[in-house]
Amino acid sequence: MVGIFWCTCPKCSGEFMAQTADFRGTGNQMMCPFCSHWFTDDEAAKIVSHGERGATGGHL
Ligand SMILES: [Zn+2]
């Protein structure tokens, strides 16, 4: 199973998926597909690991 997480863009609040191995804790920047903003996982407005979505409502 490929590690995937949902991240929320800090600029436009758009949500998209990214690969955990590439971006979680690596310092690599992701590009928001909605507004083309570049940011790291530390800067993301929200991070949700695949499978957790909807299971923990209200968490941050
Ligand atoms: Zn964005």
N, CA, C, O and the ligand as a Tripos MOL2 file, in Angstrom:
@<TRIPOS>MOLECULE
protein
  241   239    61     0     0
PROTEIN
NO_CHARGES

@<TRIPOS>ATOM
      1 N           0.8450   -1.2000    0.0000 N.3       1 MET1
      2 CA          0.0000    0.0000    0.0000 C.3       1 MET1
      3 C           0.8810    1.2520    0.0000 C.2       1 MET1
      4 O           1.7820    1.4070    0.8240 O.2       1 MET1
      5 N           0.5960    2.1100   -0.9260 N.am      2 VAL2
      6 CA          1.3580    3.3470   -1.0410 C.3       2 VAL2
      7 C           0.9100    4.3420    0.0230 C.2       2 VAL2
      8 O          -0.2850    4.5530    0.2280 O.2       2 VAL2
      9 N           1.8780    4.9460    0.6930 N.am      3 GLY3
     10 CA          1.5450    5.9380    1.7030 C.3       3 GLY3
     11 C           1.0820    7.2370    1.0770 C.2       3 GLY3
     12 O           1.8190    7.9040    0.3510 O.2       3 GLY3
     13 N          -0.1390    7.5710    1.3720 N.am      4 ILE4
     14 CA         -0.7300    8.7900    0.8100 C.3       4 ILE4
     15 C          -1.3410    9.6000    1.9470 C.2       4 ILE4
     16 O          -1.8740    9.0360    2.9020 O.2       4 ILE4
     17 N          -1.2610   10.9000    1.8430 N.am      5 PHE5
     18 CA         -1.9540   11.7340    2.8330 C.3       5 PHE5
     19 C          -2.6250   12.9040    2.1340 C.2       5 PHE5
     20 O          -2.2400   13.3130    1.0390 O.2       5 PHE5
     21 N          -3.6380   13.4270    2.8070 N.am      6 TRP6
     22 CA         -4.3160   14.6130    2.3080 C.3       6 TRP6
     23 C          -3.6800   15.8180    2.9730 C.2       6 TRP6
     24 O          -3.4570   15.8210    4.1830 O.2       6 TRP6
     25 N          -3.3930   16.8200    2.2010 N.am      7 CYS7
     26 CA         -2.8940   18.0470    2.8130 C.3       7 CYS7
     27 C          -3.7480   19.2160    2.3380 C.2       7 CYS7
     28 O          -4.2970   19.2100    1.2370 O.2       7 CYS7
     29 N          -3.8380   20.2070    3.1990 N.am      8 THR8
     30 CA         -4.6350   21.3840    2.8860 C.3       8 THR8
     31 C          -3.7140   22.5750    2.6580 C.2       8 THR8
     32 O          -2.8740   22.8990    3.4980 O.2       8 THR8
     33 N          -3.8830   23.2080    1.5320 N.am      9 CYS9
     34 CA         -3.0560   24.3610    1.1740 C.3       9 CYS9
     35 C          -3.2940   25.5080    2.1590 C.2       9 CYS9
     36 O          -4.4430   25.8660    2.4200 O.2       9 CYS9
     37 N          -2.2190   26.0900    2.7100 N.am     10 PRO10
     38 CA         -2.3560   27.1950    3.6610 C.3      10 PRO10
     39 C          -2.7920   28.4920    2.9900 C.2      10 PRO10
     40 O          -3.1680   29.4530    3.6620 O.2      10 PRO10
     41 N          -2.7400   28.5130    1.6790 N.am     11 LYS11
     42 CA         -3.0690   29.7460    0.9580 C.3      11 LYS11
     43 C          -4.5200   29.7830    0.4790 C.2      11 LYS11
     44 O          -5.2210   30.7760    0.6700 O.2      11 LYS11
     45 N          -4.9680   28.6700   -0.1560 N.am     12 CYS12
     46 CA         -6.3230   28.6700   -0.7180 C.3      12 CYS12
     47 C          -7.2280   27.6410   -0.0550 C.2      12 CYS12
     48 O          -8.4030   27.5340   -0.4050 O.2      12 CYS12
     49 N          -6.6830   26.8700    0.9170 N.am     13 SER13
     50 CA         -7.4490   25.8430    1.6370 C.3      13 SER13
     51 C          -7.9040   24.6990    0.7380 C.2      13 SER13
     52 O          -8.8060   23.9440    1.0990 O.2      13 SER13
     53 N          -7.2870   24.5710   -0.4190 N.am     14 GLY14
     54 CA         -7.6160   23.4520   -1.2980 C.3      14 GLY14
     55 C          -6.9970   22.1700   -0.7600 C.2      14 GLY14
     56 O          -5.8920   22.1930   -0.2180 O.2      14 GLY14
     57 N          -7.6970   21.0610   -0.9050 N.am     15 GLU15
     58 CA         -7.1840   19.7760   -0.4280 C.3      15 GLU15
     59 C          -6.7370   18.9080   -1.5930 C.2      15 GLU15
     60 O          -7.4150   18.8230   -2.6180 O.2      15 GLU15
     61 N          -5.5920   18.2670   -1.4230 N.am     16 PHE16
     62 CA         -5.1180   17.3490   -2.4510 C.3      16 PHE16
     63 C          -4.2740   16.2720   -1.8030 C.2      16 PHE16
     64 O          -3.8640   16.4000   -0.6490 O.2      16 PHE16
     65 N          -4.0140   15.1960   -2.5590 N.am     17 MET17
     66 CA         -3.2510   14.0840   -2.0190 C.3      17 MET17
     67 C          -1.7880   14.1680   -2.4220 C.2      17 MET17
     68 O          -1.4560   14.6650   -3.4990 O.2      17 MET17
     69 N          -0.9170   13.6780   -1.5460 N.am     18 ALA18
     70 CA          0.5120   13.6290   -1.8340 C.3      18 ALA18
     71 C           1.0790   12.3420   -1.2440 C.2      18 ALA18
     72 O           0.4800   11.7380   -0.3550 O.2      18 ALA18
     73 N           2.2370   11.9330   -1.7480 N.am     19 GLN19
     74 CA          2.8350   10.6970   -1.2630 C.3      19 GLN19
     75 C           3.6340   10.9320    0.0070 C.2      19 GLN19
     76 O           4.5030   11.8030    0.0640 O.2      19 GLN19
     77 N           3.3240   10.1430    1.0170 N.am     20 THR20
     78 CA          3.9670   10.2670    2.3220 C.3      20 THR20
     79 C           5.4920   10.1840    2.2320 C.2      20 THR20
     80 O           6.2000   10.9940    2.8310 O.2      20 THR20
     81 N           5.9860    9.2060    1.4840 N.am     21 ALA21
     82 CA          7.4280    8.9940    1.4000 C.3      21 ALA21
     83 C           8.1610   10.1890    0.8090 C.2      21 ALA21
     84 O           9.3230   10.4420    1.1250 O.2      21 ALA21
     85 N           7.4720   10.9100   -0.0430 N.am     22 ASP22
     86 CA          8.1090   12.0450   -0.7080 C.3      22 ASP22
     87 C           8.0530   13.3460    0.0870 C.2      22 ASP22
     88 O           8.9480   14.1850   -0.0130 O.2      22 ASP22
     89 N           6.9900   13.5050    0.8790 N.am     23 PHE23
     90 CA          6.7680   14.8280    1.4740 C.3      23 PHE23
     91 C           6.6070   14.9090    2.9820 C.2      23 PHE23
     92 O           6.6960   15.9990    3.5490 O.2      23 PHE23
     93 N           6.3710   13.7780    3.6490 N.am     24 ARG24
     94 CA          6.1680   13.8480    5.0940 C.3      24 ARG24
     95 C           7.5030   13.7950    5.8200 C.2      24 ARG24
     96 O           8.1770   12.7660    5.8340 O.2      24 ARG24
     97 N           7.8750   14.9230    6.4240 N.am     25 GLY25
     98 CA          9.1000   14.9740    7.1920 C.3      25 GLY25
     99 C          10.3630   15.0620    6.3580 C.2      25 GLY25
    100 O          11.4700   14.9670    6.8890 O.2      25 GLY25
    101 N          10.2040   15.2450    5.0540 N.am     26 THR26
    102 CA         11.3710   15.3060    4.1770 C.3      26 THR26
    103 C          11.8270   16.7310    3.9270 C.2      26 THR26
    104 O          12.9690   16.9600    3.5310 O.2      26 THR26
    105 N          10.9350   17.6920    4.1580 N.am     27 GLY27
    106 CA         11.2820   19.0780    3.8770 C.3      27 GLY27
    107 C          11.0460   19.4490    2.4240 C.2      27 GLY27
    108 O          11.2200   20.6020    2.0300 O.2      27 GLY27
    109 N          10.6440   18.4510    1.6190 N.am     28 ASN28
    110 CA         10.3380   18.7350    0.2130 C.3      28 ASN28
    111 C           9.0580   19.5540    0.1170 C.2      28 ASN28
    112 O           8.1390   19.3920    0.9200 O.2      28 ASN28
    113 N           9.0120   20.4180   -0.8580 N.am     29 GLN29
    114 CA          7.8280   21.2450   -1.0200 C.3      29 GLN29
    115 C           6.8350   20.6120   -1.9920 C.2      29 GLN29
    116 O           7.2190   20.0120   -2.9970 O.2      29 GLN29
    117 N           5.5600   20.7590   -1.6700 N.am     30 MET30
    118 CA          4.4790   20.2930   -2.5430 C.3      30 MET30
    119 C           3.9120   21.5040   -3.2570 C.2      30 MET30
    120 O           3.9520   22.6180   -2.7350 O.2      30 MET30
    121 N           3.3850   21.2850   -4.4540 N.am     31 MET31
    122 CA          2.7460   22.3880   -5.1540 C.3      31 MET31
    123 C           1.2410   22.2000   -5.1440 C.2      31 MET31
    124 O           0.7310   21.1600   -5.5600 O.2      31 MET31
    125 N           0.5420   23.2040   -4.6710 N.am     32 CYS32
    126 CA         -0.9090   23.1570   -4.6630 C.3      32 CYS32
    127 C          -1.4180   23.1730   -6.1070 C.2      32 CYS32
    128 O          -1.0390   24.0480   -6.8850 O.2      32 CYS32
    129 N          -2.2770   22.2040   -6.4700 N.am     33 PRO33
    130 CA         -2.7960   22.1390   -7.8400 C.3      33 PRO33
    131 C          -3.8420   23.2100   -8.1280 C.2      33 PRO33
    132 O          -4.2390   23.4130   -9.2760 O.2      33 PRO33
    133 N          -4.2800   23.8880   -7.0830 N.am     34 PHE34
    134 CA         -5.3250   24.8920   -7.2470 C.3      34 PHE34
    135 C          -4.7770   26.3020   -7.4360 C.2      34 PHE34
    136 O          -5.2580   27.0630   -8.2760 O.2      34 PHE34
    137 N          -3.7580   26.6390   -6.6370 N.am     35 CYS35
    138 CA         -3.2370   28.0080   -6.7080 C.3      35 CYS35
    139 C          -1.7350   28.0440   -6.9760 C.2      35 CYS35
    140 O          -1.1300   29.1160   -7.0140 O.2      35 CYS35
    141 N          -1.1290   26.8480   -7.1650 N.am     36 SER36
    142 CA          0.3020   26.7510   -7.4860 C.3      36 SER36
    143 C           1.2210   27.2490   -6.3720 C.2      36 SER36
    144 O           2.3730   27.6030   -6.6220 O.2      36 SER36
    145 N           0.7050   27.2740   -5.1430 N.am     37 HIS37
    146 CA          1.5160   27.6840   -4.0090 C.3      37 HIS37
    147 C           2.4080   26.5190   -3.5810 C.2      37 HIS37
    148 O           1.9610   25.3730   -3.5230 O.2      37 HIS37
    149 N           3.6850   26.8240   -3.2790 N.am     38 TRP38
    150 CA          4.6140   25.7900   -2.8340 C.3      38 TRP38
    151 C           4.7370   25.8400   -1.3190 C.2      38 TRP38
    152 O           4.9020   26.9140   -0.7400 O.2      38 TRP38
    153 N           4.6580   24.6780   -0.6770 N.am     39 PHE39
    154 CA          4.7840   24.6440    0.7840 C.3      39 PHE39
    155 C           5.1950   23.2510    1.2500 C.2      39 PHE39
    156 O           4.9950   22.2650    0.5400 O.2      39 PHE39
    157 N           5.7740   23.1790    2.4540 N.am     40 THR40
    158 CA          6.1710   21.8940    3.0380 C.3      40 THR40
    159 C           5.0360   21.3740    3.9180 C.2      40 THR40
    160 O           4.0580   22.0830    4.1520 O.2      40 THR40
    161 N           5.1620   20.1480    4.4020 N.am     41 ASP41
    162 CA          4.1150   19.5920    5.2610 C.3      41 ASP41
    163 C           3.9770   20.3900    6.5590 C.2      41 ASP41
    164 O           2.8970   20.4460    7.1470 O.2      41 ASP41
    165 N           5.0790   21.0070    7.0020 N.am     42 ASP42
    166 CA          5.0260   21.8440    8.2050 C.3      42 ASP42
    167 C           4.1410   23.0670    8.0060 C.2      42 ASP42
    168 O           3.5200   23.5590    8.9480 O.2      42 ASP42
    169 N           4.0920   23.5440    6.7820 N.am     43 GLU43
    170 CA          3.3330   24.7600    6.4830 C.3      43 GLU43
    171 C           1.8850   24.4800    6.0950 C.2      43 GLU43
    172 O           1.0700   25.3990    6.0080 O.2      43 GLU43
    173 N           1.5720   23.2160    5.8650 N.am     44 ALA44
    174 CA          0.2130   22.8560    5.4580 C.3      44 ALA44
    175 C          -0.7980   23.2560    6.5260 C.2      44 ALA44
    176 O          -0.5200   23.1570    7.7210 O.2      44 ALA44
    177 N          -1.9650   23.7050    6.0910 N.am     45 ALA45
    178 CA         -3.0060   24.0990    7.0350 C.3      45 ALA45
    179 C          -3.5360   22.8730    7.7690 C.2      45 ALA45
    180 O          -4.0020   22.9670    8.9050 O.2      45 ALA45
    181 N          -3.4570   21.7110    7.0980 N.am     46 LYS46
    182 CA         -3.9890   20.4880    7.6860 C.3      46 LYS46
    183 C          -3.3740   19.2850    6.9860 C.2      46 LYS46
    184 O          -3.1620   19.2930    5.7740 O.2      46 LYS46
    185 N          -3.0940   18.2600    7.7680 N.am     47 ILE47
    186 CA         -2.5600   17.0120    7.2250 C.3      47 ILE47
    187 C          -3.4390   15.8700    7.7110 C.2      47 ILE47
    188 O          -3.6770   15.7260    8.9110 O.2      47 ILE47
    189 N          -3.9110   15.0700    6.7870 N.am     48 VAL48
    190 CA         -4.7270   13.9110    7.1670 C.3      48 VAL48
    191 C          -4.1750   12.6830    6.4650 C.2      48 VAL48
    192 O          -4.1560   12.6160    5.2360 O.2      48 VAL48
    193 N          -3.7270   11.7120    7.2480 N.am     49 SER49
    194 CA         -3.2040   10.4830    6.6690 C.3      49 SER49
    195 C          -4.3310    9.7170    5.9910 C.2      49 SER49
    196 O          -5.4780    9.7580    6.4360 O.2      49 SER49
    197 N          -3.9950    9.0190    4.9100 N.am     50 HIS50
    198 CA         -4.9920    8.2540    4.1710 C.3      50 HIS50
    199 C          -5.6370    7.2220    5.0920 C.2      50 HIS50
    200 O          -4.9420    6.4870    5.7940 O.2      50 HIS50
    201 N          -6.9520    7.1730    5.0860 N.am     51 GLY51
    202 CA         -7.6580    6.2160    5.9270 C.3      51 GLY51
    203 C          -8.2260    6.8740    7.1790 C.2      51 GLY51
    204 O          -9.1700    6.3650    7.7840 O.2      51 GLY51
    205 N          -7.6480    8.0050    7.5590 N.am     52 GLU52
    206 CA         -8.1420    8.7040    8.7420 C.3      52 GLU52
    207 C          -9.2570    9.6680    8.4090 C.2      52 GLU52
    208 O          -9.9870   10.1220    9.2900 O.2      52 GLU52
    209 N          -9.3830    9.9760    7.1330 N.am     53 ARG53
    210 CA        -10.3240   11.0000    6.7270 C.3      53 ARG53
    211 C         -11.7500   10.6300    7.1350 C.2      53 ARG53
    212 O         -12.2560    9.5720    6.7610 O.2      53 ARG53
    213 N         -12.3760   11.4870    7.8820 N.am     54 GLY54
    214 CA        -13.7440   11.2430    8.2900 C.3      54 GLY54
    215 C         -13.8470   10.4550    9.5960 C.2      54 GLY54
    216 O         -14.9010   10.4300   10.2330 O.2      54 GLY54
    217 N         -12.7540    9.8170    9.9860 N.am     55 ALA55
    218 CA        -12.7790    8.9930   11.1920 C.3      55 ALA55
    219 C         -12.5830    9.8270   12.4530 C.2      55 ALA55
    220 O         -13.0530    9.4740   13.5340 O.2      55 ALA55
    221 N         -11.8810   10.9350   12.2850 N.am     56 THR56
    222 CA        -11.6050   11.7780   13.4400 C.3      56 THR56
    223 C         -12.1540   13.1790   13.1970 C.2      56 THR56
    224 O         -11.3880   14.1330   13.0650 O.2      56 THR56
    225 N         -13.4330   13.3000   13.1390 N.am     57 GLY57
    226 CA        -14.0490   14.5860   12.9020 C.3      57 GLY57
    227 C         -13.7450   15.5700   14.0280 C.2      57 GLY57
    228 O         -13.8510   15.2300   15.2060 O.2      57 GLY57
    229 N         -13.3750   16.7680   13.6630 N.am     58 GLY58
    230 CA        -13.1290   17.7820   14.6700 C.3      58 GLY58
    231 C         -11.6730   17.9060   15.0670 C.2      58 GLY58
    232 O         -11.3000   18.8430   15.7730 O.2      58 GLY58
    233 N         -10.8470   16.9760   14.6240 N.am     59 HIS59
    234 CA         -9.4250   17.0470   14.9590 C.3      59 HIS59
    235 C          -8.7440   18.1120   14.1200 C.2      59 HIS59
    236 O          -8.5840   17.9400   12.9120 O.2      59 HIS59
    237 N          -8.3440   19.2020   14.7390 N.am     60 LEU60
    238 CA         -7.6900   20.3310   14.0980 C.3      60 LEU60
    239 C          -8.3730   20.6830   12.7930 C.2      60 LEU60
    240 O          -7.9550   21.6180   12.1100 O.2      60 LEU60
    241 ZN         -3.5710   26.4930   -2.8500 Zn       61 ZN61
@<TRIPOS>BOND
     1     1     2 1
     2     2     3 1
     3     3     4 2
     4     3     5 am
     5     5     6 1
     6     6     7 1
     7     7     8 2
     8     7     9 am
     9     9    10 1
    10    10    11 1
    11    11    12 2
    12    11    13 am
    13    13    14 1
    14    14    15 1
    15    15    16 2
    16    15    17 am
    17    17    18 1
    18    18    19 1
    19    19    20 2
    20    19    21 am
    21    21    22 1
    22    22    23 1
    23    23    24 2
    24    23    25 am
    25    25    26 1
    26    26    27 1
    27    27    28 2
    28    27    29 am
    29    29    30 1
    30    30    31 1
    31    31    32 2
    32    31    33 am
    33    33    34 1
    34    34    35 1
    35    35    36 2
    36    35    37 am
    37    37    38 1
    38    38    39 1
    39    39    40 2
    40    39    41 am
    41    41    42 1
    42    42    43 1
    43    43    44 2
    44    43    45 am
    45    45    46 1
    46    46    47 1
    47    47    48 2
    48    47    49 am
    49    49    50 1
    50    50    51 1
    51    51    52 2
    52    51    53 am
    53    53    54 1
    54    54    55 1
    55    55    56 2
    56    55    57 am
    57    57    58 1
    58    58    59 1
    59    59    60 2
    60    59    61 am
    61    61    62 1
    62    62    63 1
    63    63    64 2
    64    63    65 am
    65    65    66 1
    66    66    67 1
    67    67    68 2
    68    67    69 am
    69    69    70 1
    70    70    71 1
    71    71    72 2
    72    71    73 am
    73    73    74 1
    74    74    75 1
    75    75    76 2
    76    75    77 am
    77    77    78 1
    78    78    79 1
    79    79    80 2
    80    79    81 am
    81    81    82 1
    82    82    83 1
    83    83    84 2
    84    83    85 am
    85    85    86 1
    86    86    87 1
    87    87    88 2
    88    87    89 am
    89    89    90 1
    90    90    91 1
    91    91    92 2
    92    91    93 am
    93    93    94 1
    94    94    95 1
    95    95    96 2
    96    95    97 am
    97    97    98 1
    98    98    99 1
    99    99   100 2
   100    99   101 am
   101   101   102 1
   102   102   103 1
   103   103   104 2
   104   103   105 am
   105   105   106 1
   106   106   107 1
   107   107   108 2
   108   107   109 am
   109   109   110 1
   110   110   111 1
   111   111   112 2
   112   111   113 am
   113   113   114 1
   114   114   115 1
   115   115   116 2
   116   115   117 am
   117   117   118 1
   118   118   119 1
   119   119   120 2
   120   119   121 am
   121   121   122 1
   122   122   123 1
   123   123   124 2
   124   123   125 am
   125   125   126 1
   126   126   127 1
   127   127   128 2
   128   127   129 am
   129   129   130 1
   130   130   131 1
   131   131   132 2
   132   131   133 am
   133   133   134 1
   134   134   135 1
   135   135   136 2
   136   135   137 am
   137   137   138 1
   138   138   139 1
   139   139   140 2
   140   139   141 am
   141   141   142 1
   142   142   143 1
   143   143   144 2
   144   143   145 am
   145   145   146 1
   146   146   147 1
   147   147   148 2
   148   147   149 am
   149   149   150 1
   150   150   151 1
   151   151   152 2
   152   151   153 am
   153   153   154 1
   154   154   155 1
   155   155   156 2
   156   155   157 am
   157   157   158 1
   158   158   159 1
   159   159   160 2
   160   159   161 am
   161   161   162 1
   162   162   163 1
   163   163   164 2
   164   163   165 am
   165   165   166 1
   166   166   167 1
   167   167   168 2
   168   167   169 am
   169   169   170 1
   170   170   171 1
   171   171   172 2
   172   171   173 am
   173   173   174 1
   174   174   175 1
   175   175   176 2
   176   175   177 am
   177   177   178 1
   178   178   179 1
   179   179   180 2
   180   179   181 am
   181   181   182 1
   182   182   183 1
   183   183   184 2
   184   183   185 am
   185   185   186 1
   186   186   187 1
   187   187   188 2
   188   187   189 am
   189   189   190 1
   190   190   191 1
   191   191   192 2
   192   191   193 am
   193   193   194 1
   194   194   195 1
   195   195   196 2
   196   195   197 am
   197   197   198 1
   198   198   199 1
   199   199   200 2
   200   199   201 am
   201   201   202 1
   202   202   203 1
   203   203   204 2
   204   203   205 am
   205   205   206 1
   206   206   207 1
   207   207   208 2
   208   207   209 am
   209   209   210 1
   210   210   211 1
   211   211   212 2
   212   211   213 am
   213   213   214 1
   214   214   215 1
   215   215   216 2
   216   215   217 am
   217   217   218 1
   218   218   219 1
   219   219   220 2
   220   219   221 am
   221   221   222 1
   222   222   223 1
   223   223   224 2
   224   223   225 am
   225   225   226 1
   226   226   227 1
   227   227   228 2
   228   227   229 am
   229   229   230 1
   230   230   231 1
   231   231   232 2
   232   231   233 am
   233   233   234 1
   234   234   235 1
   235   235   236 2
   236   235   237 am
   237   237   238 1
   238   238   239 1
   239   239   240 2
@<TRIPOS>SUBSTRUCTURE
     1 MET1         2 RESIDUE 1 A MET
     2 VAL2         6 RESIDUE 1 A VAL
     3 GLY3        10 RESIDUE 1 A GLY
     4 ILE4        14 RESIDUE 1 A ILE
     5 PHE5        18 RESIDUE 1 A PHE
     6 TRP6        22 RESIDUE 1 A TRP
     7 CYS7        26 RESIDUE 1 A CYS
     8 THR8        30 RESIDUE 1 A THR
     9 CYS9        34 RESIDUE 1 A CYS
    10 PRO10       38 RESIDUE 1 A PRO
    11 LYS11       42 RESIDUE 1 A LYS
    12 CYS12       46 RESIDUE 1 A CYS
    13 SER13       50 RESIDUE 1 A SER
    14 GLY14       54 RESIDUE 1 A GLY
    15 GLU15       58 RESIDUE 1 A GLU
    16 PHE16       62 RESIDUE 1 A PHE
    17 MET17       66 RESIDUE 1 A MET
    18 ALA18       70 RESIDUE 1 A ALA
    19 GLN19       74 RESIDUE 1 A GLN
    20 THR20       78 RESIDUE 1 A THR
    21 ALA21       82 RESIDUE 1 A ALA
    22 ASP22       86 RESIDUE 1 A ASP
    23 PHE23       90 RESIDUE 1 A PHE
    24 ARG24       94 RESIDUE 1 A ARG
    25 GLY25       98 RESIDUE 1 A GLY
    26 THR26      102 RESIDUE 1 A THR
    27 GLY27      106 RESIDUE 1 A GLY
    28 ASN28      110 RESIDUE 1 A ASN
    29 GLN29      114 RESIDUE 1 A GLN
    30 MET30      118 RESIDUE 1 A MET
    31 MET31      122 RESIDUE 1 A MET
    32 CYS32      126 RESIDUE 1 A CYS
    33 PRO33      130 RESIDUE 1 A PRO
    34 PHE34      134 RESIDUE 1 A PHE
    35 CYS35      138 RESIDUE 1 A CYS
    36 SER36      142 RESIDUE 1 A SER
    37 HIS37      146 RESIDUE 1 A HIS
    38 TRP38      150 RESIDUE 1 A TRP
    39 PHE39      154 RESIDUE 1 A PHE
    40 THR40      158 RESIDUE 1 A THR
    41 ASP41      162 RESIDUE 1 A ASP
    42 ASP42      166 RESIDUE 1 A ASP
    43 GLU43      170 RESIDUE 1 A GLU
    44 ALA44      174 RESIDUE 1 A ALA
    45 ALA45      178 RESIDUE 1 A ALA
    46 LYS46      182 RESIDUE 1 A LYS
    47 ILE47      186 RESIDUE 1 A ILE
    48 VAL48      190 RESIDUE 1 A VAL
    49 SER49      194 RESIDUE 1 A SER
    50 HIS50      198 RESIDUE 1 A HIS
    51 GLY51      202 RESIDUE 1 A GLY
    52 GLU52      206 RESIDUE 1 A GLU
    53 ARG53      210 RESIDUE 1 A ARG
    54 GLY54      214 RESIDUE 1 A GLY
    55 ALA55      218 RESIDUE 1 A ALA
    56 THR56      222 RESIDUE 1 A THR
    57 GLY57      226 RESIDUE 1 A GLY
    58 GLY58      230 RESIDUE 1 A GLY
    59 HIS59      234 RESIDUE 1 A HIS
    60 LEU60      238 RESIDUE 1 A LEU
    61 ZN61       241 GROUP 0 **** ****
